[in-house]
Amino acid sequence: MNNQELATSTTEVAVAQNEMPNLAELMKASNNLEKLKPTLTLTAEYIELSKPSESFKGIFIGFSTMNVSDKNTGELKALKCARFLINGKMYINGGSVMISELERANVAAGTPLQVTYTKKVDNTKIYELALLG
């Protein structure tokens, strides 16, 4: 290894340690990955309520975005969506009324909720959100 390669390697390690203060712990943990089993799939499925009175119970995890294609232009747009944990799986829904209600009520991540599709007004689905306890 020449001096330039060594300097580059040293710089890369320094940058990695700066970006990940627990780099040594991560390096050690990476040696045991074969022993670990998957516990939660982070890839979410879209949960669709298609008929009034349909509902689901889930733990609100927070917000994220998904890319959707505009039906008129074909352009990709970012859509804010809500994430839920239901029976050990991740689900998302981008209903604008649901998102508005979650934001208005300032629902905290980790909150168990029941989400019910109540009716459709024009082209908009109306949802009722209820705290579970």
C-alpha positions as CSV (number, residue, x, y, z in Angstrom):
1,M,0.0,0.0,0.0
2,N,1.6,3.3,-1.0
3,N,1.3,6.6,1.0
4,Q,-1.6,7.9,-1.1
5,E,-3.6,4.7,-0.6
6,L,-2.8,4.8,3.1
7,A,-3.9,8.4,3.4
8,T,-7.1,7.7,1.6
9,S,-7.8,4.7,3.7
10,T,-7.1,6.6,6.9
11,T,-9.3,9.5,5.8
12,E,-12.2,7.1,4.9
13,V,-12.0,5.5,8.4
14,A,-11.9,9.0,10.0
15,V,-15.0,10.1,8.0
16,A,-16.8,6.8,8.9
17,Q,-16.1,7.3,12.6
18,N,-17.3,10.9,12.4
19,E,-20.5,9.9,10.7
20,M,-21.0,6.9,13.0
21,P,-19.7,7.5,16.5
22,N,-20.4,3.9,17.4
23,L,-18.4,2.5,14.4
24,A,-16.4,0.0,16.6
25,E,-19.7,-1.5,18.0
26,L,-21.2,-1.7,14.5
27,M,-18.0,-3.4,13.2
28,K,-18.2,-6.0,16.1
29,A,-22.0,-6.5,15.5
30,S,-21.4,-7.0,11.8
31,N,-19.4,-10.1,12.5
32,N,-22.5,-11.8,14.1
33,L,-25.0,-11.2,11.4
34,E,-25.3,-14.8,10.3
35,K,-26.7,-15.6,13.8
36,L,-29.5,-13.0,13.6
37,K,-33.0,-13.7,12.3
38,P,-35.3,-11.1,10.6
39,T,-37.8,-9.6,13.2
40,L,-39.6,-6.9,11.2
41,T,-39.9,-6.2,7.5
42,L,-39.4,-2.5,7.0
43,T,-40.8,-2.6,3.5
44,A,-44.4,-1.5,3.9
45,E,-47.5,-2.7,2.1
46,Y,-50.3,-0.3,1.1
47,I,-53.4,-0.8,3.2
48,E,-56.5,0.1,1.4
49,L,-60.0,0.4,2.9
50,S,-62.4,0.1,0.0
51,K,-65.9,0.0,1.5
52,P,-67.4,2.3,4.2
53,S,-67.3,0.8,7.6
54,E,-64.1,-1.2,6.9
55,S,-61.4,-0.6,9.5
56,F,-58.1,-1.7,10.9
57,K,-56.3,-1.5,14.2
58,G,-52.7,-0.6,14.2
59,I,-49.9,1.3,16.0
60,F,-49.1,4.6,14.3
61,I,-45.4,4.6,13.6
62,G,-45.1,8.1,12.0
63,F,-45.0,9.7,8.6
64,S,-43.0,8.9,5.5
65,T,-43.3,9.6,1.8
66,M,-43.9,7.4,-1.2
67,N,-43.5,8.1,-4.9
68,V,-46.8,7.9,-6.9
69,S,-47.4,8.5,-10.6
70,D,-49.7,11.4,-11.4
71,K,-52.7,9.9,-13.3
72,N,-52.9,12.9,-15.7
73,T,-49.2,13.7,-16.4
74,G,-47.4,10.5,-15.5
75,E,-45.0,12.6,-13.4
76,L,-43.7,11.1,-10.2
77,K,-44.7,13.0,-7.1
78,A,-43.9,12.5,-3.4
79,L,-47.0,11.7,-1.4
80,K,-47.0,11.9,2.4
81,C,-48.3,8.8,4.0
82,A,-48.9,7.4,7.5
83,R,-47.1,4.2,8.6
84,F,-48.8,1.6,10.8
85,L,-47.5,-1.5,12.5
86,I,-50.2,-4.2,12.3
87,N,-49.6,-7.8,13.5
88,G,-45.9,-7.4,13.1
89,K,-46.0,-6.0,9.6
90,M,-45.6,-2.4,8.3
91,Y,-48.4,-0.8,6.3
92,I,-48.8,2.7,4.8
93,N,-51.8,4.7,3.7
94,G,-51.7,8.1,1.9
95,G,-55.3,9.2,2.4
96,S,-55.2,13.0,2.6
97,V,-58.0,13.2,5.2
98,M,-56.3,10.5,7.3
99,I,-53.0,12.4,7.1
100,S,-54.7,15.7,8.0
101,E,-56.5,14.1,11.0
102,L,-53.2,12.6,12.3
103,E,-51.4,15.9,12.0
104,R,-54.3,17.9,13.5
105,A,-54.6,15.7,16.5
106,N,-50.8,15.6,16.8
107,V,-50.9,11.8,17.2
108,A,-47.5,10.6,18.6
109,A,-45.6,7.7,17.1
110,G,-46.4,4.5,19.1
111,T,-50.1,5.4,19.5
112,P,-52.5,2.5,19.0
113,L,-55.4,3.5,16.7
114,Q,-58.5,2.2,15.0
115,V,-58.9,3.7,11.5
116,T,-62.4,3.4,9.9
117,Y,-63.4,4.4,6.4
118,T,-66.7,6.2,7.0
119,K,-67.8,7.6,3.6
120,K,-66.6,9.1,0.3
121,V,-67.3,12.8,-0.5
122,D,-66.7,13.6,-4.2
123,N,-63.4,11.7,-4.7
124,T,-62.2,11.9,-1.1
125,K,-62.3,9.2,1.5
126,I,-63.3,10.3,5.0
127,Y,-61.7,8.4,7.9
128,E,-62.5,8.3,11.6
129,L,-59.5,7.8,13.9
130,A,-60.1,6.4,17.4
131,L,-57.5,5.9,20.2
132,L,-57.3,2.4,21.5
133,G,-56.9,1.7,25.2
